[in-house]
């Protein structure tokens, strides 16, 4: 894999550096995912770092997102007919699953243009319509019925801020579902486990081949 990511053609970069494949836990969904894990990470991290953009989290189907996607597909009543936010969506595996499960609409938010392009490409590959949102929605409330948050509790300060926001959304009546494979800063004392899945993961990223990913909601 060669080439430097171009800010003016993120869709082209995604086409050139990924392959369309189904995550292990969610065969119903196809995503543009990295084939060579270390290669795409190193190439894009170096290039995007110089531009002040995040590394390519969108190129991997993280365990927490897969767990949320599986839960939505197996329990469609949670999202059917609802307005859904897929927060920190990555490649939007959870949001795509929510649409397949009958959601009225899904917004998928991320922080860089390559993630937004991945969301658009993945939605098209699955014949669903998502609304991509470029930017940080933490602290906002646009009346979503359901909020999906996968793999967001891996750093202390962001986890504190994000967790407080999610609790506020839950308190006003939103259904907040968290997908997490045991990240360090998950506030388990305030959560109730809804489901658990064994998810095949990439050893290069997770230092193991299986993660036990859980779906949680606030008590």
C-alpha positions as CSV (number, residue, x, y, z in Angstrom):
1,X,0.0,0.0,0.0
2,X,1.5,3.3,-1.0
3,X,0.5,6.9,-1.3
4,X,-0.1,9.9,1.0
5,X,-3.6,10.7,2.1
6,X,-4.9,13.7,0.3
7,X,-7.3,16.0,2.1
8,X,-9.1,16.8,-1.2
9,X,-9.8,13.1,-1.9
10,X,-10.6,11.1,1.2
11,X,-13.0,8.8,-0.7
12,X,-10.2,7.9,-3.1
13,X,-7.8,7.2,-0.3
14,X,-10.4,4.8,1.3
15,X,-11.0,3.0,-2.0
16,X,-7.2,2.5,-2.5
17,X,-6.3,1.5,1.1
18,X,-9.2,-0.7,2.2
19,X,-11.2,-3.7,1.1
20,X,-15.0,-4.2,1.5
21,X,-15.5,-7.0,4.1
22,X,-17.9,-8.0,6.9
23,X,-16.9,-7.7,10.5
24,X,-16.8,-11.1,12.3
25,X,-19.7,-10.4,14.6
26,X,-21.9,-8.6,12.0
27,X,-21.9,-10.5,8.7
28,X,-25.0,-8.5,7.7
29,X,-22.9,-5.4,7.3
30,X,-20.1,-4.7,4.9
31,X,-17.4,-2.1,5.7
32,X,-14.3,-0.6,4.0
33,X,-11.7,-2.0,6.4
34,X,-7.9,-2.0,6.5
35,X,-6.3,-5.2,5.0
36,X,-2.8,-4.5,6.3
37,X,-3.4,-3.2,9.8
38,X,0.0,-1.9,10.7
39,X,0.6,-0.5,7.2
40,X,-2.5,1.7,7.0
41,X,-2.1,2.9,10.6
42,X,1.5,3.9,10.1
43,X,1.0,5.6,6.8
44,X,-2.1,7.5,7.7
45,X,-1.0,8.3,11.2
46,X,2.2,9.9,9.9
47,X,0.6,11.8,7.1
48,X,-2.5,12.9,9.0
49,X,-0.5,13.8,12.1
50,X,1.4,16.4,10.0
51,X,-2.0,17.8,9.0
52,X,-3.3,17.8,12.6
53,X,-5.9,15.1,11.9
54,X,-6.6,11.9,13.9
55,X,-5.3,8.4,13.0
56,X,-7.5,6.1,11.0
57,X,-9.8,4.7,13.7
58,X,-12.4,4.4,10.9
59,X,-10.5,1.7,9.1
60,X,-11.2,-0.9,11.8
61,X,-14.3,-2.6,13.2
62,X,-13.7,-2.1,16.9
63,X,-15.2,-4.7,19.3
64,X,-17.5,-2.2,21.1
65,X,-19.0,-1.0,17.9
66,X,-19.5,-4.5,16.6
67,X,-21.3,-5.4,19.9
68,X,-23.7,-2.5,19.5
69,X,-24.3,-3.4,15.9
70,X,-25.1,-7.0,16.8
71,X,-27.4,-5.9,19.7
72,X,-29.4,-3.6,17.4
73,X,-29.8,-6.2,14.8
74,X,-30.9,-8.8,17.4
75,X,-33.2,-6.4,19.2
76,X,-34.6,-4.2,16.5
77,X,-37.4,-2.8,18.7
78,X,-34.8,-0.6,20.5
79,X,-34.1,1.5,17.3
80,X,-37.1,0.8,15.0
81,X,-38.8,4.1,14.1
82,X,-36.4,6.1,16.2
83,X,-33.9,9.0,15.7
84,X,-30.5,7.5,16.4
85,X,-27.1,9.1,17.0
86,X,-24.0,6.9,16.3
87,X,-21.5,8.8,18.4
88,X,-17.8,8.6,17.6
89,X,-19.0,6.4,14.8
90,X,-15.7,5.3,13.2
91,X,-16.9,3.5,10.1
92,X,-20.5,3.6,11.4
93,X,-21.0,-0.2,11.9
94,X,-23.5,0.6,14.7
95,X,-25.4,3.2,12.7
96,X,-25.6,1.0,9.6
97,X,-26.9,-1.8,11.8
98,X,-29.5,0.5,13.4
99,X,-30.8,1.5,9.9
100,X,-31.0,-2.1,8.9
101,X,-33.0,-2.7,12.1
102,X,-35.5,-0.1,11.1
103,X,-34.4,3.2,12.6
104,X,-36.2,6.2,11.2
105,X,-32.9,8.1,10.8
106,X,-29.3,7.8,11.9
107,X,-26.8,10.6,12.3
108,X,-23.1,9.4,12.5
109,X,-20.6,11.9,14.0
110,X,-16.9,11.9,13.7
111,X,-14.0,14.3,13.9
112,X,-12.2,14.1,10.6
113,X,-12.9,14.2,6.9
114,X,-11.6,10.7,6.3
115,X,-14.0,9.2,8.9
116,X,-16.9,11.0,7.3
117,X,-15.9,9.7,3.9
118,X,-15.7,6.2,5.4
119,X,-19.2,6.6,6.8
120,X,-20.5,7.7,3.5
121,X,-18.8,4.9,1.6
122,X,-19.9,2.3,4.1
123,X,-23.5,3.5,4.0
124,X,-23.6,3.3,0.2
125,X,-22.1,-0.2,0.3
126,X,-25.0,-1.3,2.6
127,X,-27.7,0.6,0.7
128,X,-28.7,2.7,3.7
129,X,-28.9,6.4,4.2
130,X,-27.0,8.0,7.1
131,X,-26.5,11.7,7.9
132,X,-22.8,12.2,8.6
133,X,-21.9,14.9,11.1
134,X,-18.4,16.3,11.1
135,X,-17.5,17.8,14.5
136,X,-17.8,17.3,18.3
137,X,-21.3,16.8,19.5
138,X,-20.4,16.3,23.2
139,X,-22.5,18.6,25.3
140,X,-25.3,19.0,22.7
141,X,-28.8,17.5,22.7
142,X,-30.8,17.5,19.5
143,X,-33.5,15.2,20.8
144,X,-32.1,11.9,19.7
145,X,-34.2,8.9,20.9
146,X,-31.3,6.5,21.0
147,X,-27.6,7.2,21.3
148,X,-25.0,4.5,20.5
149,X,-21.5,5.0,21.8
150,X,-18.8,2.3,21.1
151,X,-15.3,2.2,22.4
152,X,-15.2,5.7,23.9
153,X,-13.9,5.1,27.4
154,X,-10.2,4.6,26.7
155,X,-8.7,7.9,28.0
156,X,-9.4,9.4,31.4
157,X,-10.4,13.0,30.7
158,X,-12.4,12.3,27.5
159,X,-14.2,9.5,29.3
160,X,-15.2,11.8,32.1
161,X,-16.6,14.4,29.8
162,X,-18.3,12.0,27.4
163,X,-19.7,9.9,30.3
164,X,-21.2,13.0,31.9
165,X,-22.8,14.0,28.6
166,X,-24.2,10.5,28.0
167,X,-25.6,10.5,31.5
168,X,-27.4,13.8,30.9
169,X,-29.0,12.4,27.7
170,X,-30.1,9.3,29.6
171,X,-31.6,11.4,32.4
172,X,-33.8,13.3,29.9
173,X,-35.1,10.1,28.5
174,X,-32.8,9.0,25.6
175,X,-31.9,5.3,25.4
176,X,-28.1,5.4,25.7
177,X,-26.3,2.1,24.7
178,X,-22.6,1.7,25.3
179,X,-20.4,-0.9,23.5
180,X,-17.2,-1.7,25.4
181,X,-14.7,-4.5,25.5
182,X,-13.2,-3.6,28.9
183,X,-11.7,-0.2,28.3
184,X,-10.0,1.3,31.4
185,X,-12.4,4.2,32.1
186,X,-15.8,2.6,31.6
187,X,-18.0,3.7,34.6
188,X,-19.3,0.2,35.3
189,X,-20.7,1.2,38.7
190,X,-23.4,3.3,36.9
191,X,-24.2,0.8,34.2
192,X,-26.2,-2.3,33.7
193,X,-25.0,-5.0,31.3
194,X,-27.5,-5.9,28.5
195,X,-25.5,-8.4,26.4
196,X,-22.0,-9.9,26.0
197,X,-20.3,-11.2,22.9
198,X,-17.0,-12.8,22.1
199,X,-15.6,-10.7,19.2
200,X,-12.7,-11.7,17.0
201,X,-10.2,-8.8,16.9
202,X,-6.9,-8.0,15.3
203,X,-3.9,-8.9,17.4
204,X,-2.0,-5.9,16.0
205,X,-4.5,-3.6,17.7
206,X,-5.7,-5.4,20.7
207,X,-2.8,-7.7,21.7
208,X,-5.2,-10.7,21.6
209,X,-7.5,-12.5,19.2
210,X,-10.8,-12.4,21.1
211,X,-12.4,-9.6,23.1
212,X,-15.4,-10.0,25.4
213,X,-17.4,-7.0,24.3
214,X,-20.4,-5.9,26.4
215,X,-23.4,-3.7,25.7
216,X,-24.4,-1.5,28.6
217,X,-27.1,1.0,29.5
218,X,-27.3,3.4,32.4
219,X,-29.1,2.2,35.5
